[in-house]
Amino acid sequence: MSSTDYNSDTLTDMTPEPTTPPRVVVLISGSGSNLQALIEAQSHDRLGGEIVAVISNEADAYGLKRARDAGIDAVALPHREYDSREAYDGALIKVIERHEPDAIVLAGFMRILTPRFVQRFLGRMLNIHPSLLPAYQGLNTHARALADGVKQHGCSVHFVTEELDGGPVVLQAELNVATDDNVESLKQKVQAREHLILPIAVQWFLQGRLQYSGEGATMDGHPLPLHGMRLSHDDAAEELDESV
């Protein structure tokens, strides 16, 4: 018997089992530009998991097409077909759980979640918000920032809790507001930063580095400050190849 004919049970036993990548469900309401950033990160092995489903409360959301084009299960679950917020969230829970996610990412999901929903997935949900939280929770963040004449604006990734945009912040990216900025220019600049930091935060979470507790968020076991980790304007501009 030659060495090539010999089958070692010991070597066979040592063959590692293939590992299943962590599963991600993304919730959207609109164009899905942040979803696209997550899809691109996944395609370059920079997400740390697999997007298994994209769910939208708007049936005509362009983000659903992005998902289908990427071979991802795209689910339209229109909220207007339900009598109450509680009924809708109950249906949404069932759809999400069908995909057995390790993480749920809110990427422009324009719905206020019920306590039942939040508690079901508490500690597994991340949201991207267009301001430097805790400033400008809620809507119209760019217009409000301009009206206040702030010098710095930006975006935040945070864990989702029952308080609207009030969960522990994990990562932010700053933007210096220019004298000629308007709502549209701020939106574009902030969105570029959203696309930069959301995949990073999701990867950290899927790697187990980023965790949620009742006391806040931790990174590699260390408590994070109120504003989480923060990418400066210059650092973000460099990453995005903007002129600093």
C-alpha positions as CSV (number, residue, x, y, z in Angstrom):
1,M,0.0,0.0,0.0
2,S,1.4,3.3,-1.0
3,S,1.3,6.4,1.2
4,T,-1.3,7.9,-1.1
5,D,-3.6,4.9,-0.6
6,Y,-3.5,5.2,3.2
7,N,-6.5,6.9,4.8
8,S,-5.9,8.0,8.3
9,D,-8.9,8.0,10.6
10,T,-7.0,10.4,12.9
11,L,-6.5,13.0,10.1
12,T,-10.1,12.6,9.1
13,D,-11.2,13.2,12.7
14,M,-9.2,16.3,12.8
15,T,-10.9,17.9,9.8
16,P,-12.6,21.1,11.2
17,E,-16.3,21.4,10.8
18,P,-17.2,24.4,8.6
19,T,-18.4,27.3,10.7
20,T,-21.6,29.1,9.8
21,P,-21.1,32.9,9.6
22,P,-23.2,35.1,11.9
23,R,-26.5,36.0,10.4
24,V,-27.7,39.6,9.9
25,V,-31.2,40.9,9.2
26,V,-31.4,44.5,7.9
27,L,-34.5,46.7,8.3
28,I,-35.0,49.5,5.9
29,S,-37.7,52.0,4.7
30,G,-36.1,53.7,1.7
31,S,-33.3,53.7,-0.8
32,G,-31.0,51.5,1.2
33,S,-27.7,53.3,0.7
34,N,-26.5,52.1,4.1
35,L,-27.7,48.6,3.2
36,Q,-25.5,48.9,0.1
37,A,-22.5,49.8,2.3
38,L,-23.2,46.6,4.3
39,I,-23.5,44.5,1.2
40,E,-20.2,45.9,-0.2
41,A,-18.5,45.2,3.1
42,Q,-19.7,41.7,3.1
43,S,-18.5,41.2,-0.5
44,H,-15.0,42.2,0.6
45,D,-15.1,40.0,3.8
46,R,-15.2,43.1,6.0
47,L,-18.6,42.5,7.6
48,G,-17.9,39.4,9.7
49,G,-21.2,37.8,8.8
50,E,-23.9,37.2,6.2
51,I,-26.9,39.4,5.4
52,V,-29.6,36.8,5.2
53,A,-32.7,39.0,4.8
54,V,-33.7,42.6,4.2
55,I,-37.1,43.7,5.4
56,S,-38.9,46.9,4.5
57,N,-42.1,48.5,5.8
58,E,-42.4,50.2,2.4
59,A,-43.1,47.8,-0.5
60,D,-41.6,50.1,-3.1
61,A,-38.4,50.8,-1.2
62,Y,-35.4,50.7,-3.6
63,G,-33.4,49.0,-0.9
64,L,-35.4,45.8,-1.6
65,K,-34.0,45.8,-5.2
66,R,-30.5,46.2,-3.8
67,A,-31.1,43.1,-1.7
68,R,-32.5,41.1,-4.6
69,D,-29.6,42.2,-6.9
70,A,-27.2,40.9,-4.2
71,G,-29.0,37.6,-3.9
72,I,-30.4,38.4,-0.5
73,D,-34.0,37.5,0.6
74,A,-36.0,40.7,0.3
75,V,-39.2,40.9,2.3
76,A,-41.8,43.7,2.0
77,L,-44.0,44.0,5.1
78,P,-46.1,47.1,4.7
79,H,-47.1,48.6,8.0
80,R,-50.3,50.1,6.6
81,E,-51.8,46.7,6.3
82,Y,-51.9,46.4,10.1
83,D,-54.4,47.9,12.5
84,S,-51.8,49.0,15.1
85,R,-48.1,49.4,15.8
86,E,-48.3,46.4,18.2
87,A,-49.8,44.2,15.5
88,Y,-47.2,45.2,13.0
89,D,-44.3,44.7,15.3
90,G,-45.7,41.2,16.2
91,A,-45.7,40.3,12.5
92,L,-42.2,41.8,12.1
93,I,-40.9,39.7,15.0
94,K,-42.1,36.5,13.3
95,V,-40.5,37.4,10.0
96,I,-37.2,38.3,11.7
97,E,-37.1,35.2,13.8
98,R,-37.7,33.0,10.8
99,H,-34.2,34.0,9.7
100,E,-32.6,33.3,13.1
101,P,-30.4,36.4,13.1
102,D,-27.4,37.1,15.4
103,A,-27.8,40.8,14.7
104,I,-30.6,43.2,13.5
105,V,-29.4,46.4,11.8
106,L,-31.7,49.3,11.4
107,A,-30.4,51.1,8.3
108,G,-32.9,53.9,7.7
109,F,-35.9,52.1,9.2
110,M,-38.4,54.8,9.8
111,R,-40.5,53.2,12.5
112,I,-40.8,53.8,16.2
113,L,-40.5,50.3,17.8
114,T,-42.8,49.0,20.5
115,P,-41.3,47.9,23.9
116,R,-42.2,44.3,23.1
117,F,-40.1,44.4,19.9
118,V,-37.2,46.1,21.6
119,Q,-37.1,43.7,24.5
120,R,-37.3,40.7,22.2
121,F,-34.1,41.7,20.4
122,L,-32.4,43.9,23.1
123,G,-28.6,43.8,22.8
124,R,-28.7,42.6,19.2
125,M,-30.0,45.7,17.4
126,L,-27.8,48.5,16.0
127,N,-29.1,51.7,14.5
128,I,-27.5,54.4,12.4
129,H,-28.6,58.0,13.2
130,P,-27.6,61.2,11.4
131,S,-26.4,63.3,14.3
132,L,-23.8,63.2,17.0
133,L,-26.0,61.7,19.7
134,P,-27.2,62.6,22.2
135,A,-27.7,65.8,20.1
136,Y,-30.6,65.9,17.7
137,Q,-32.5,62.8,18.5
138,G,-35.5,62.2,16.1
139,L,-36.0,63.7,12.7
140,N,-34.8,66.6,10.6
141,T,-31.4,66.5,12.2
142,H,-29.6,68.5,9.5
143,A,-32.0,71.4,9.4
144,R,-32.0,71.6,13.2
145,A,-28.2,71.6,13.3
146,L,-28.0,74.4,10.8
147,A,-30.7,76.4,12.6
148,D,-28.6,76.2,15.8
149,G,-25.4,77.2,14.0
150,V,-23.4,74.3,15.2
151,K,-19.8,73.9,14.1
152,Q,-19.8,70.1,14.2
153,H,-22.3,67.6,13.0
154,G,-22.0,63.9,12.1
155,C,-23.6,60.5,12.6
156,S,-23.7,57.8,15.3
157,V,-24.2,54.0,15.5
158,H,-25.9,53.0,18.7
159,F,-27.6,50.1,20.3
160,V,-31.4,50.2,20.1
161,T,-33.4,50.6,23.4
162,E,-36.9,51.7,24.2
163,E,-35.8,55.3,24.3
164,L,-35.9,56.8,20.8
165,D,-32.3,57.3,19.6
166,G,-31.3,57.0,23.2
167,G,-29.4,53.6,23.4
168,P,-25.7,53.4,24.1
169,V,-23.6,55.0,21.4
170,V,-20.8,52.8,20.1
171,L,-19.2,54.8,17.2
172,Q,-19.5,58.3,15.7
173,A,-18.0,60.2,12.8
174,E,-17.6,64.0,13.0
175,L,-18.2,66.5,10.3
176,N,-17.1,70.2,10.4
177,V,-20.0,72.3,9.2
178,A,-18.9,74.7,6.4
179,T,-20.3,78.2,6.2
180,D,-22.0,77.4,2.8
181,D,-23.5,74.1,3.9
182,N,-27.2,73.5,3.5
183,V,-29.5,70.6,4.3
184,E,-28.7,68.7,1.1
185,S,-24.9,69.2,1.4
186,L,-25.0,68.1,5.0
187,K,-27.1,65.1,4.2
188,Q,-24.6,63.9,1.5
189,K,-21.6,64.5,3.7
190,V,-23.2,62.7,6.7
191,Q,-24.4,59.8,4.6
192,A,-20.8,59.2,3.4
193,R,-19.8,58.9,7.1
194,E,-22.7,56.6,7.8
195,H,-21.6,54.3,5.0
196,L,-18.1,54.3,6.6
197,I,-18.9,53.6,10.2
198,L,-21.9,51.3,10.1
199,P,-20.2,48.3,8.6
200,I,-17.3,48.8,11.1
201,A,-19.7,48.7,14.1
202,V,-21.5,45.7,12.7
203,Q,-18.3,43.8,12.2
204,W,-17.2,44.6,15.8
205,F,-20.5,43.3,17.1
206,L,-20.4,40.1,15.0
207,Q,-16.8,39.5,16.2
208,G,-18.0,39.7,19.8
209,R,-15.9,42.7,20.5
210,L,-18.8,45.1,20.9
211,Q,-21.4,44.2,23.5
212,Y,-24.4,45.7,25.2
213,S,-25.2,45.6,28.9
214,G,-27.7,47.3,31.1
215,E,-24.9,49.8,32.1
216,G,-24.1,50.7,28.5
217,A,-21.8,49.4,25.7
218,T,-18.4,47.8,26.0
219,M,-15.6,47.4,23.5
220,D,-13.2,44.5,24.1
221,G,-14.6,44.4,27.7
222,H,-14.0,48.1,28.4
223,P,-16.9,50.5,29.0
224,L,-17.4,53.1,26.3
225,P,-18.0,56.8,27.0
226,L,-21.3,58.5,26.4
227,H,-20.5,59.3,22.8
228,G,-18.8,56.0,22.1
229,M,-15.7,55.9,20.0
230,R,-15.4,58.9,17.8
231,L,-13.8,59.4,14.4
232,S,-12.6,63.0,14.0
233,H,-13.5,65.1,10.9
234,D,-9.9,64.8,9.6
235,D,-9.7,61.1,10.1
236,A,-13.1,60.5,8.4
237,A,-12.2,62.8,5.6
238,E,-9.0,60.9,5.0
239,E,-10.8,57.5,5.0
240,L,-13.3,59.0,2.5
241,D,-10.6,60.6,0.3
242,E,-12.2,64.0,1.0
243,S,-10.0,67.2,1.0
244,V,-9.3,67.9,4.7
